[in-house]
Structures are given as structure tokens and as C-alpha cells.
Amino acid sequence: MPIGPWELAILLFILGGPLLLGVLFVVYLLVRKQRTHTEQSPDTRESALEILDRRYASGEIDSDEYQQRREHLTSSNNPH
């Protein structure tokens, strides 16, 4: 039994509508996530010292590099 134009239109509406809504919803979530990530208040962002502490604790940097960067960040000449 061949599919007529009305059946095809109904089938496309039934299958295509939710698919299009799903794609639009995913795009919305990605845009929203990006916007909230870039618009965080300074209180919720990690400070340079917190990032340094985390990198040292995870073993990403060694003790010498940690001390050198910590001195740089905490020096009185540094505007941070």
C-alpha cells in the first residue's frame, strides 16, 4: 500500500516535530550553559591562588614551581 501525501505529511509532523524541538532544546541548553559560565560573579570563580593550590594538590606542578608562583601571586608589587 503506497503512502499518500497526507500520510507522509502526518508522518513527518509526528517524527520531525519532536526531533526539531529536541535539537532546539539542546542548543538552548548549550547557550545557557555558556552564558552562565562566562557571567559568573567574582565570588564564584576560583582565585589564582585557589587554582594554584588545586594544581599543586593534584600533582600537576611540583613544589618548586608552586612556591615560585605563590610568591609571585602574593608579592606586594603584584596588583592581584
QUIKA-V659318 format. One record per backbone hydrogen bond with DSSP energy under -1.0 kcal/mol. NH is the residue of the N-H (numbers start at 1). CO is the residue of the C=O. If there is no record, write none. Layout:
BEGIN
nh=NH co=CO
nh=NH co=CO
END
This chain:
BEGIN
nh=8 co=4
nh=9 co=5
nh=10 co=6
nh=11 co=7
nh=12 co=8
nh=13 co=9
nh=14 co=10
nh=15 co=11
nh=16 co=12
nh=17 co=13
nh=19 co=15
nh=20 co=16
nh=21 co=17
nh=22 co=18
nh=23 co=19
nh=24 co=20
nh=25 co=21
nh=26 co=22
nh=27 co=23
nh=28 co=24
nh=29 co=25
nh=30 co=26
nh=31 co=27
nh=32 co=28
nh=33 co=29
nh=34 co=30
nh=35 co=31
nh=36 co=32
nh=37 co=33
nh=38 co=34
nh=39 co=35
nh=44 co=41
nh=45 co=41
nh=51 co=47
nh=52 co=48
nh=53 co=49
nh=54 co=50
nh=55 co=51
nh=56 co=52
nh=57 co=53
nh=58 co=54
nh=59 co=56
nh=60 co=55
nh=66 co=62
nh=67 co=63
nh=68 co=64
nh=69 co=65
nh=70 co=66
nh=71 co=67
nh=72 co=68
nh=73 co=69
nh=74 co=70
nh=78 co=75
END
